């Protein structure tokens, strides 16, 4: 059982720090992107090896949903647009437009989707 504690962070950078501490103990590598987060969930390094069954409990998930909500997601996309390359600006602008129109996902939902895309991982939101 792995516990992500939403009380330990209030930003995406803080989430990355939390999951690095929880999932990457004694490994000289830190999560810093959504793709990197997805990568560590495949296992093979960090606290689990691969396809074994894992339960992740996300404590204070309501707080995380608020912290990683609309405003944070909007700023996340705006920062990528400002940075330009290597990001696909048209795609990110579309994601920002979808978010603004109420059709897009907030970062919390994206993170939950990433976790749930791994069939060997069961997520419990508390």
DABEL-V784527 format. One record per residue. SS is DSSP state (H for helix, E for strand, C for the rest). OMEGA is omega in degrees with one decimal (999 if undefined). Layout:
ss=SS omega=OMEGA
ss=SS omega=OMEGA
This chain:
ss=C omega=-180.0
ss=E omega=-178.6
ss=E omega=169.2
ss=E omega=-176.6
ss=E omega=179.5
ss=H omega=176.3
ss=H omega=-178.6
ss=H omega=-176.8
ss=C omega=177.5
ss=C omega=-179.4
ss=C omega=177.0
ss=H omega=177.3
ss=H omega=177.6
ss=H omega=175.4
ss=H omega=179.2
ss=H omega=178.7
ss=H omega=179.6
ss=H omega=-177.8
ss=H omega=174.4
ss=H omega=179.6
ss=H omega=-175.6
ss=H omega=-172.7
ss=H omega=-173.1
ss=C omega=179.2
ss=C omega=176.4
ss=C omega=175.7
ss=C omega=-177.1
ss=C omega=-179.8
ss=C omega=-179.7
ss=C omega=174.8
ss=C omega=179.4
ss=C omega=179.5
ss=C omega=174.9
ss=H omega=178.1
ss=H omega=177.7
ss=H omega=176.8
ss=H omega=178.3
ss=H omega=-178.5
ss=H omega=-176.7
ss=H omega=179.7
ss=C omega=173.9
ss=C omega=178.9
ss=C omega=-178.9
ss=C omega=175.3
ss=E omega=-176.2
ss=C omega=-170.5
ss=C omega=174.9
ss=E omega=-169.0
ss=C omega=-175.3
ss=C omega=-170.5
ss=C omega=177.2
ss=C omega=179.9
ss=C omega=-178.1
ss=E omega=171.4
ss=E omega=174.4
ss=E omega=174.6
ss=E omega=178.9
ss=E omega=179.4
ss=E omega=-178.4
ss=C omega=-177.8
ss=H omega=177.5
ss=H omega=176.6
ss=H omega=179.7
ss=H omega=179.0
ss=H omega=177.3
ss=H omega=-178.6
ss=H omega=-178.0
ss=C omega=-175.5
ss=C omega=-171.9
ss=H omega=-174.8
ss=H omega=179.6
ss=H omega=179.9
ss=H omega=178.3
ss=H omega=178.8
ss=H omega=176.9
ss=H omega=-179.8
ss=H omega=179.5
ss=H omega=178.0
ss=H omega=178.9
ss=H omega=178.2
ss=H omega=178.0
ss=H omega=-179.2
ss=H omega=-178.9
ss=C omega=-177.8
ss=C omega=14.6
ss=C omega=-174.7
ss=C omega=175.8
ss=C omega=-172.1
ss=H omega=179.7
ss=H omega=179.1
ss=H omega=-179.4
ss=H omega=177.0
ss=H omega=177.5
ss=H omega=178.1
ss=H omega=177.9
ss=H omega=177.4
ss=H omega=178.2
ss=H omega=178.6
ss=H omega=-178.7
ss=H omega=179.8
ss=C omega=178.5
ss=C omega=-178.2
ss=C omega=-174.9
ss=C omega=178.7
ss=C omega=171.0
ss=C omega=-178.0
ss=H omega=178.7
ss=H omega=-179.9
ss=H omega=177.9
ss=H omega=179.6
ss=H omega=177.5
ss=H omega=178.9
ss=H omega=178.0
ss=H omega=179.6
ss=H omega=-175.7
ss=H omega=177.9
ss=C omega=178.7
ss=C omega=-171.9
ss=C omega=-179.8
ss=C omega=-177.9
ss=E omega=175.8
ss=E omega=-178.7
ss=E omega=175.6
ss=E omega=178.6
ss=E omega=178.2
ss=C omega=999
